[in-house]
């Protein structure tokens, strides 16, 4: 069933499709960016873990990257998103961003973060 479709008759529920359905929503870049930034870092992590448990790795990467776009210096996911933090002389976050990563550069950072998250 298309996520935008409204069923006109009873639709049988298939628990095996839960991962696909969540991935359609949370794994969408626009949704991840627009909605993800409104979740706390802990909430975003839990959603990403749920996606991973459902076998939806790419959706988890997209979700955590979208959430990270709203993080500020000092937040857990700052630096995963396409905003590369500007660093002070001591290596600490100086506020603002120096450049914008491509999506290709974000994926390894998000993947590494999720791997570390699920090991702990």
N, C-alpha and C positions, 0 to 999 in steps of 0.2 A: 504494500500500500504506500502510495506517495505520502510524504509527511504533510503536504498541503491538502491532501484529499480528505473529504469527509465521508465516512462510510454511510451508505444508504440502507444497508441491511447488516445484520449481525456479522461481525468479523471474528473468526475463531482466533483465540489468543494462543500464540506459540512462544513459550518462554525462551526457546532457542534463538529467537530473533531479537531479544532485548539488546544485545550488543550492537547489532546492525542499526536498530532504531536510535539508540543513544549516540552512536557514532555519526548518524545523519545530522543530528542536532548539534552536539557538542564538538564534533570534528569539523564543522563548517567554520572556515576562517573568520567570516564576518560575525557569526554568533559568538565564537570564542573571544574575539576582540571586543565586541560591544558588551556582551554579558559577563565574560570572564573577569574583567577588571573590577566588577562589583562584588566578587567573592573574596573572602579573606584568603591569605596564602594557604592556611590549613584546609579550608573548604576546597580550594582549587586542587590541592594535593589529593584529597579524598576522591574527588571526581576523576582525576587522572588515574588513580589506583583502580577505581571501579572499571574504567575503560580498559586498563591493562588486564585485569582479571577476566574481562569479557573478550579478550583477544583482539582489542582494537588499538594497537600500538600507534598507528599514524594519527588516529583521532586524539589519543592522549597527548601526543607531541603538539598537535595543533591547539588543543585546549590549553595546555600549560603555557605555550608561547603567547596565545591570545591574552591569557590572564596576566602574563608578565608585562605586557604593554602598559598596564596601569600601575605597575609597581614603581615606587620611588627609591631613591638611594637608601640603602639599609634594609629594604624589604627582601624577603627570601629569594624572589625570582628576578630581581633587577639584574639586567645583564643577559638574561636568556632571550629576551625579545629583540626586535630589530634595533632597539635603542641601545647603543654602546655607551656606558657611563663615562663621563669625563673624570679622570683621576687626578688627584692632587699630587704634589711632589713626593709625598709619603706613601702613595699608592691607594689612599683612601678615596672614596667617592667625593668628588668636588661639586657635585650637582650639575644638572644639565647633561646633555649628551653630545658626544663628539662627532658621531657619524651614524649612519643607518646601515645595519647588516642586511644582506639579502636573505630571502627565505632559506636558501641553501645553506647559509652560514648559521642560521638559527637552529636547524634540525639537529646537528650534532650536539649543540649545547643543551637542548631540551632532552635529547635522548640520554646524554650522560647524567643529567640531573635526575631523570626518572629511574635510571638504573641504580644510582646511589640511593634514591628514596626507597626503592623496593628491597634493597639489601639491608636497610636499617631496621 
